[in-house]
Amino acid sequence: MYDAFVVALSVFIGVAGHELLGMSMLSRPIVVAPLVGALMGDLQLGLLVGASLEALFMGVVNVGISSTAEPALAAGLATAFSIKMGGNIEAIIPLVFPLAVLGLQLMNMIFSFVCGPMATKFFKLAREGNEGGMIRLHFIMWVIHYGIYALIPFFAVLFGADVVKAVLDSIPKVIMNGLTVAGNLLPAVGMAMLLRMLWSKDIAVWFFFGVIVMAYLEIPLIAIAAIGTIIAIVIAQRDMQIKKMQTVQLQNVTSPVSSSLDDEEEDFFR
């Protein structure tokens, strides 16, 4: 019961806090998974699951109708099941993306069929000028919407962890090895989705620079990120200097013309 409550609470904090605080990214796996891990007594495994799933869902950002998956549900369930299965992350990761896709559809269904009918009530309060009533109803529906959604991981962990473990134990070793390989490949899919949005010929050289540094110099990712930050700062400073030089050159070009016009006006009025 405690584990189910912890997962439900973590998912609620992630998805509800993400929306309440203005797309604050609290629903990301790197936030939800360590929270579940800490509350279940295994923060290290939660960090491992969060980092693995963040690589998978890095290119997934749900904005408006551009929606693909809901990572908080997947992160909560993956962490809980991994802890209950003794840290078997490789077998769980390939199963979480379908859970994330299903979770987003369930969230939209709750919003449409539970929150949607309350739109007329909001219109009525708006016509009456009842601002306080609108605020109260807004937060009530906020709690109901994400509270119902949090019941999904609650019952999944309450009744499903042992079932999932039994199913995975019954899977043949060759299939389990395939799931492990697929789990290792999924982070590359997440990076590919991110690169598809950010790719530019002007900065492509830096991508290959990072790959070469990591592959041949075996520098950790944190060090590569620090190097990338330094390079970005240097390029930004250089661009600012170039902009200042162009501004000075433009002023030097226009300044003699304006001064000569002033001299002509003075000569005319003398």
N, C-alpha and C positions, 0 to 999 in steps of 0.2 A: 504493500500500500504506500509506504513512504517513497519508494523509488518512482512509482507511478505519479505521485503528487509532485515530486521534485521535477520530473520531466515536464509535466503539464505546466508547472509554475515557470520554468525556464523558457518554454515555448511561448507562454503568454507574455512574459517580460520582453522577449525578443520581438514578436510580431506586433504586440500592442504598443510597446515603447517606440518601436520603429516608426509607426504611424503618428503617435501622439506628439513626438518630438520633432516632427518634420523630416522624415526620411533620414533618421539618424544612424541607420545601418546596424541597429541593435539585433536585427534578425539574421545577421551573417553567421555562418558556422563558427567562425573564429571567436565569436562572442558566446553563442548559445552552448556549444559543445564544452568549452572549459567550465562554464557555469554549471552545467549538468555534472561534469566530472568532479568539480569541487564539492557539490552538494551530495554526491554519491560516494565520496571518499577516495577518488582517484583523479586528481587534477592533472597529473602527467598524461594519462591516457586521454583525458578530455582535450588537452592541448594537441596531442597527436591527431586525434580524430578531427578537431577543428581545423588544423593546418591542412590535412589531407582533403577535407571537403571544401575548404576555401579555395584550394587550387582547382577543384572541379567546378564550383559555382562562381568563380571569380568573374566570369563574363555574363552572369545572370543578374540583371537588375530589372525588376518589374515596375514599369512606369506606364500607367494608363492601360491601353489595350495591348501594349508590348509586354506580354507576360509569358513566362515559360515554366517556371518551377518556384516552389516555396522552400527555401533552404533551411529555415528554422526547424520545421517538423522533421526533416531528414537528419539534421544535426542532432536533435534531441534523441530520436529513436536510435540512431547509429551509435551514439555514445552509450546509451543505456544498454543496448544489446551487446556492444563490445565489452563493457565491464562485466556483464553477466556471463559472457562466454569466455572470460579470462583473457581479454585483450586481443581477440581474433579480428583485427581491423580489416585485414585483406578480404575476408569472406563477407563482411558487412557492406563495405563501400559500394560494390556493384549493385546492391539491392536498394540503395537509398535514392538514386535518381528517379526511379518510378514512384517511390513514396513522395518525393518532392513534387513531381508533376501532379499526382493524385491530390496531394495536400492543397495545392493552389486551386484546383477545381472545386474541392470541398469548401475552401474559404470563399470562393466566389458564389457558390450555391447558398451558403449561409448569408452572405451579404444581400443576395438577390431576394431570397424567400423570407428572411427574418427582418433584415434592416430595410429592404425596399418598401414594404407596405407602410412604413412609418413616414414616408415622404409627405403624404397628405397632412399628417400631424404637424410636420415642420412648416408646411405652407400656411396652415391655420394659425400657428403661433406667430409666423412672420407677418401675416395680415393684421393680427391683433397688436403687433408691436411688443410682444412678450419676449424680450431678449433673454431674461433669466430662465424662462421656460425652455427656450431653444437650447441654451447652454446645458441645462440639466438633462434634457432629452438626449442631447449629443453624447454626453458622457455615459448615460445609461445604456445607449445603444453600443457605445464603444466597449463597455464591459461585457454586454451580452454577446456581441459579435465575436470577440476574441476569447471570451470565456467558453462559449460553445466549441470554438475551434480547438481550444486547449484540452477539451474532453477527448479528442481523438487520440493524442499521444498518451493520455491518462489510461484509457481502456486498452490501448495497444500494448503498453508496458505491463498493465495489471494482468491481462489475460494472454498476451502474445509472446512474451519473452521466452518462456519455456517451450512453447510451440515452435517458435523460430529456431531455437537451439536444437530441438529434436529433428526438425526438418533438415537443418544444415548437417547434423551428425549422420543423417541417413543418405546424404548426397555422396555418390561415388568419388573416390579420390581424384580421378582424372577430371571430373567436372569441377571439383573444388579447386584444383590447380588452374583450370581455365578461368574461374571466377577471380582467383588471385591475380592472374596476369591481366585480366580486364580491369581490376581495381587499380593496378599500377599504371594502366594506360589512361584511365579517366582524367587524372589531373592534366595530362597533355591536351585532352579535349577542351578542358576549361581554359587553358592558356591559348589554344587556337581560337576559341570564341572571343577572347579578349583581344588578341592580335588582329582579328578580323575587323574590329571596331576602331582600333588605334593605329593600324598599319599606315605608314606614310613613307614614300620613297626618300623624303628628306632626312628621316631619322632611322632608316632601315640599317644603316651602317653600325649604329650603336647596338642594335639587337644582335647582330652577328659578333660584334665585339664582346658582348656579355657572354654569348655562347662559347666563344673561344677561350675567354678567361676562365669560365667555369670548367670547361672540359679539359684544358691542358694545364692550367695552374692550380686547379682544384681549390679555388677560393670559395668559402661559404657564401650562401645567398645573401646573408646580412651584410657581409663585406662588399659584395657586388652592388647591393642597394646603396650602401654608403658612397661607393665610387661613382655610381650613377647620379646621386644627389650632388656630389662635388662637381661633376661634369656639367650638370644642368645649371648650377649656380655660376660657373665660369662662363658658359655660353650666354646666360642672361646678362651678366655684367658686360660681356663683349658687345652684345646687341645694344645695351644702353649707351655704351661709349660711342658706337657707330651712329646711333641716333643723335647724340649730342653733337658729334662732329658734323653731321648733315645739317643740323639746325644752325650751327655756327657758320657753316659755309653759305647757307641760304641767307642768313642775316648780312654776311659780308657782301653778297651779290646785290641785295636790295638796298643796302645802306648808301652807297655812292649815288645811286639814282635819286633817292629821296633827298639827299643833301644838295645835289645839283639843282633840283627843282626848287628847293627853298632859296638857294642863291639867286635863281632867276626871278622869283617873286620879289625878293628884296630889291633887286636891281630895277624892276619894273615900277615899284612904288616910290623909289627915290626921286 
